[in-house]
Amino acid sequence: MAQMMINGKSTPALSGKTLDVLAPSDGLVYDSIPRGEAADVDLACSAARAALEGPWGRFSALERSRLLLNFSRKILDHLDELTDIEARDTGKPLTAARADITVLARYFEYYGGAADKIHGQVIPFLNDYSALLVREPLGVTAHIIPWNYPAQMFGRSTAPALAMGNAVVVKPAEDACLSVIRVAELAQEVGFPPGAINIVTGLGEEAGASLAEHPGIDFISFTGSNEVGIKIQQAAALNAVKCVLELGGKTAHVVFDDANFELAVPTIIKGIVQNTGQTCVAGSRLLVQKEIYTGFMAMLAEAFAKVRAGTPEMDANCGPVISEKQFRRVNRFIDAGINDGLEIICQGEILPGVPEGGYFIAPTLFSADDHSSDLLTQEIFGPVLVALPFSDEADAIRLSNATDYGLQGAVWTENGSRQQRMARGIRCGQLYINCFGAGGGVELPFGGVKRSGHGREKGFIALEELSTTKTIVQFYGA
């Protein structure tokens, strides 16, 4: 049985309770995790505070830098092991799982390189005074991460926190967290002091809620649903704690009549089938200029029909969705689309030989006449793409912004002036032109507007989010 990590030691829940771990590929139990509760969260927060006030707090920026870089190399040394864990736990293809672990290592490499390069400021002030602005860690930071990219999200959330000298308490999703537990074990092997990294597993409404409202934390990072994100923010407000929230998206690809079809088609397909559509930046809406709609959709459908879903070992385009709950949710959306009168243009194939109990869904391409269906406004979190024609730039911007979300967008056009107009007009945190995703983009600030949340992760800006400033004024005159 997997264990939590508290104060540098693998430990069960104080209550002794456990939760079953099911493989998405067959729906069968293959492991268990501790069902942590408020008492376990309290221990983890206390351990983090002790580390911050003890050995971990005495690490210099250079020492943190070297430790994070060593951690990155340690992760790559265990690439095959972690790939297998991630693939089985999430159901994603081995190639995708391997890429996730590689990106995990990249996060610690990137922020390891940045840890000793965070500078303060000297502020011009009155004569006979010295005014300095220094940047300091926030303290104990809480990280509630989702099940769709457990390894990647661990790196994205904790690497900048650790680089700035914070001590972290992580509550991974109960649906998939085994890679996070194993990585925390590796962290102890490379020399992180006890309590610098703590992992509490359990249910969101128990361990997650307890962590969000704990008076001993100084910051909360959360990625997940809008509904839970609001609760996280309310809990943070009660303790006057800052939070960064990434709450989902409804990304639209906008394809104009001068787009490069050969480049756009495979990128759009990858953008919805990657991780079986279970990603906040899934390109689940497709807006195509009406003059090319028929021709473009024919080319897209021909390629989309070749998409395959299978077990991790089959290494297909995508795997199963994470759980029976998610399986039912995605199928409800597909049924709703049919009931709304949307046309199914084509579907991919579930490969022969997948286990009967697996949560496999055939990737589905819909065509719509207007933007009224829930499939075009709500986050599905599955391999479902809905296409809709538009008339001109103004119509494309209107439709792009016609959801409560604003996380990511993509524009396909060779017209440079139009590229800039669309980039300015679409409300989102990241906008791609003639590309999508850009390989994960550890270096690229990431976050949303509107109901997609607030705050930024990735890039140097994450170091600012996970630190605070102190102004020091000294009088040195007579």
SVG drawing of the C-alpha trace seen along z (x, -y; Angstrom):
<svg xmlns="http://www.w3.org/2000/svg" viewBox="-33 -65 59 74">
<polyline fill="none" stroke="black" stroke-width="0.4" points="0.0,0.0 1.2,-3.5 1.8,-5.9 1.7,-9.6 4.8,-11.6 4.9,-13.7 8.0,-15.1 10.2,-13.0 8.6,-9.7 6.2,-7.4 3.2,-7.1 -0.4,-5.8 -3.4,-7.9 -3.7,-8.3 -7.2,-6.7 -5.8,-3.7 -8.5,-4.3 -7.6,-3.7 -9.1,-4.3 -9.0,-1.8 -7.0,-2.8 -8.7,-1.6 -7.0,-1.3 -9.0,-3.3 -8.2,-0.7 -10.1,2.1 -11.9,0.6 -10.2,3.0 -8.6,2.3 -4.8,2.6 -3.6,0.6 -4.7,-1.6 -3.8,-5.0 -4.3,-6.4 -7.5,-8.3 -6.0,-11.3 -8.2,-13.6 -7.9,-16.8 -5.5,-15.3 -3.1,-14.2 -3.3,-17.7 -2.4,-19.2 0.6,-17.0 1.8,-17.9 1.3,-21.7 3.2,-21.5 6.1,-19.5 6.2,-22.1 6.4,-25.0 9.1,-23.3 11.2,-22.7 10.7,-26.4 11.9,-27.5 14.6,-24.9 16.9,-23.3 15.0,-24.1 14.7,-27.8 18.5,-28.0 19.1,-26.8 20.7,-29.6 19.3,-30.3 22.3,-28.6 21.7,-25.5 18.1,-25.4 19.1,-25.7 21.5,-22.8 19.0,-20.6 16.3,-21.2 18.7,-20.5 19.7,-17.3 16.1,-16.4 15.4,-16.9 18.2,-14.5 16.9,-12.0 13.5,-12.1 15.0,-11.3 17.0,-8.5 13.7,-6.9 12.0,-7.9 10.9,-4.3 9.6,-3.5 7.6,-6.8 6.3,-6.4 4.8,-3.0 3.3,-4.3 1.7,-7.4 0.4,-5.4 -1.3,-2.7 -2.7,-5.2 -4.2,-7.6 -4.7,-5.2 -2.9,-7.5 -0.7,-6.0 2.9,-5.2 4.3,-7.9 2.1,-10.5 3.0,-9.4 6.7,-9.4 6.4,-13.0 4.6,-14.0 7.5,-12.7 10.0,-14.5 8.1,-17.7 8.0,-17.1 11.8,-16.9 12.0,-20.1 10.0,-22.0 12.6,-21.3 15.4,-22.0 13.9,-25.4 13.2,-26.6 16.4,-25.1 18.2,-27.3 16.1,-30.3 16.3,-29.9 19.5,-31.9 18.6,-34.6 15.7,-36.4 16.9,-39.9 15.5,-42.7 15.6,-46.4 17.2,-49.6 14.6,-52.3 15.6,-55.9 14.4,-57.7 15.1,-60.7 18.7,-61.8 20.3,-60.0 18.0,-57.0 18.5,-53.6 15.4,-51.9 15.5,-48.2 12.9,-45.9 13.7,-42.2 11.7,-39.1 11.0,-36.4 9.1,-33.1 5.5,-33.2 5.9,-30.4 3.9,-27.1 2.2,-26.7 -0.7,-24.4 -1.1,-22.7 -4.3,-20.9 -3.6,-19.3 -5.9,-17.4 -5.8,-13.8 -5.4,-14.6 -1.6,-15.3 -0.6,-14.4 3.2,-14.3 3.2,-17.4 1.0,-19.3 3.2,-18.4 6.1,-20.0 4.2,-23.0 2.9,-23.8 5.7,-22.9 8.9,-23.6 8.6,-27.4 7.4,-27.3 10.5,-25.3 12.8,-27.5 11.6,-30.5 12.2,-28.6 8.6,-27.8 7.8,-24.5 4.9,-22.6 1.9,-20.5 0.4,-18.7 -3.0,-17.2 -3.1,-15.2 -6.4,-13.9 -7.5,-10.6 -8.2,-9.3 -4.5,-9.4 -1.7,-10.2 0.8,-7.3 3.4,-9.1 3.3,-12.1 3.9,-9.8 6.9,-8.1 8.4,-11.4 8.1,-12.6 10.1,-9.5 12.8,-10.4 12.9,-13.9 14.0,-12.5 16.7,-10.6 18.3,-13.7 18.4,-15.6 15.3,-17.6 15.0,-18.2 12.1,-16.5 9.0,-18.6 10.1,-20.6 7.8,-18.4 4.7,-16.8 2.0,-14.7 -1.5,-14.1 -3.7,-11.8 -7.5,-11.4 -10.8,-12.8 -11.2,-16.4 -14.1,-17.0 -12.0,-15.7 -8.2,-16.2 -8.6,-18.9 -11.1,-21.0 -9.0,-20.7 -5.9,-21.9 -7.6,-24.8 -9.0,-26.1 -6.0,-25.3 -4.7,-28.3 -1.1,-27.2 -0.9,-27.8 0.2,-31.0 -0.9,-30.4 -3.1,-28.0 -2.7,-26.8 -5.7,-24.9 -6.4,-23.5 -9.9,-21.9 -13.5,-22.8 -15.0,-26.2 -17.4,-25.1 -14.6,-23.8 -12.4,-26.7 -14.9,-29.1 -15.0,-27.1 -11.1,-27.2 -11.2,-30.9 -13.7,-31.3 -11.6,-29.2 -8.5,-31.3 -10.4,-34.5 -11.2,-33.4 -7.5,-33.3 -6.6,-36.2 -4.5,-33.9 -3.5,-34.5 -4.5,-31.9 -3.9,-31.0 -6.8,-29.3 -6.9,-27.5 -10.5,-26.5 -10.9,-25.1 -11.5,-26.4 -13.4,-26.0 -10.7,-26.7 -11.7,-27.6 -9.6,-27.1 -10.5,-29.8 -9.7,-28.8 -9.8,-31.5 -10.0,-30.9 -6.3,-31.6 -5.2,-29.0 -2.7,-26.3 -5.0,-23.2 -2.1,-20.7 -0.7,-22.3 -4.0,-23.1 -5.8,-19.7 -3.4,-17.4 -2.8,-20.1 -6.5,-20.6 -7.0,-16.8 -4.1,-16.4 -5.5,-19.3 -8.7,-17.4 -7.6,-13.8 -4.4,-14.5 -5.0,-13.0 -8.4,-11.9 -9.6,-15.5 -9.1,-15.6 -7.2,-18.8 -8.3,-22.4 -6.8,-23.6 -8.5,-21.0 -9.4,-22.6 -13.0,-21.5 -14.5,-24.2 -13.7,-24.7 -14.8,-27.8 -14.3,-27.7 -15.0,-30.5 -18.1,-29.6 -16.6,-29.9 -14.2,-27.0 -16.4,-25.1 -17.4,-22.2 -13.9,-21.6 -12.1,-22.0 -14.5,-19.7 -14.1,-17.0 -10.4,-17.1 -10.7,-17.1 -13.2,-14.2 -10.9,-12.1 -8.1,-12.5 -10.3,-12.4 -11.8,-9.0 -8.2,-7.5 -7.9,-8.4 -7.6,-5.4 -8.3,-4.8 -6.6,-2.0 -4.8,-0.8 -1.4,-2.4 0.5,0.5 -1.3,0.1 0.2,-3.4 -2.8,-4.7 -3.8,-8.4 -5.6,-8.4 -6.6,-6.2 -9.7,-5.8 -11.1,-8.5 -10.1,-8.4 -13.1,-6.9 -16.7,-5.6 -17.9,-9.0 -16.1,-10.8 -17.2,-8.1 -20.8,-8.8 -20.3,-12.6 -18.8,-12.6 -21.4,-10.2 -24.2,-12.5 -22.7,-15.3 -22.6,-13.2 -26.2,-12.3 -27.1,-15.9 -25.4,-16.9 -27.5,-14.4 -30.7,-15.6 -29.8,-19.2 -29.7,-18.3 -26.0,-18.4 -24.7,-16.2 -22.0,-13.6 -19.6,-14.0 -17.4,-11.1 -16.0,-9.1 -12.6,-7.5 -12.2,-3.9 -11.8,-2.0 -9.2,0.6 -10.1,4.3 -8.9,6.1 -9.4,3.3 -10.8,4.7 -14.6,4.7 -14.5,2.8 -12.4,-0.1 -13.7,-3.6 -13.2,-4.0 -15.0,-6.6 -14.8,-6.9 -13.5,-10.4 -16.4,-12.2 -16.6,-15.1 -19.9,-17.1 -21.1,-19.9 -23.4,-22.6 -25.5,-25.3 -25.3,-27.8 -23.6,-28.3 -26.6,-27.4 -25.7,-23.8 -24.0,-23.0 -21.3,-21.2 -20.1,-24.6 -20.3,-26.4 -19.5,-23.9 -16.3,-22.1 -16.8,-18.4 -13.3,-17.1 -13.5,-14.3 -12.6,-13.6 -15.5,-15.6 -14.9,-18.3 -17.7,-20.6 -17.4,-22.6 -19.4,-25.7 -19.1,-28.1 -18.5,-31.9 -18.8,-34.8 -16.1,-37.3 -13.5,-38.5 -16.1,-40.2 -18.3,-37.0 -15.2,-34.9 -14.3,-37.1 -17.9,-37.1 -18.1,-33.3 -14.7,-32.8 -15.7,-34.9 -19.2,-33.4 -18.4,-31.2 -17.7,-31.9 -14.2,-30.6 -11.1,-32.4 -8.0,-30.1 -6.6,-29.6 -7.3,-30.3 -5.9,-29.5 -6.1,-31.4 -5.2,-30.0 -4.5,-32.6 -1.6,-33.8 -2.8,-37.5 -0.4,-39.3 -2.8,-42.2 -5.6,-39.8 -3.5,-37.7 -2.9,-40.8 -6.6,-41.9 -7.7,-38.4 -5.1,-38.1 -6.2,-41.4 -9.9,-40.6 -10.1,-37.1 -10.2,-37.2 -7.9,-34.5 -4.7,-34.0 -2.8,-32.3 -3.3,-32.8 -1.6,-30.7 -1.2,-31.7 -0.7,-28.9 0.2,-26.5 -1.3,-25.1 0.2,-24.1 3.8,-24.7 5.1,-21.6 3.9,-22.3 5.7,-25.6 7.2,-25.5 8.6,-28.9 5.3,-30.5 3.1,-32.2 -0.2,-30.3 -3.6,-31.1 -7.0,-32.4 -9.5,-35.2 -13.2,-35.2 -14.3,-32.0 -11.1,-30.2 -9.5,-31.7 -6.8,-34.1 -3.1,-34.2 -0.3,-32.8 1.8,-29.7 4.8,-28.7 7.6,-31.0 9.3,-33.5 6.0,-35.1 5.3,-32.0 8.2,-32.9 6.5,-36.2 3.2,-34.5 4.9,-32.2 6.8,-34.9 6.2,-38.3 8.1,-41.5 9.5,-43.4 10.5,-47.0 13.5,-47.9 14.1,-51.6 17.3,-52.6 18.3,-56.1 22.0,-56.5 22.4,-60.3 23.8,-62.2"/>
</svg>
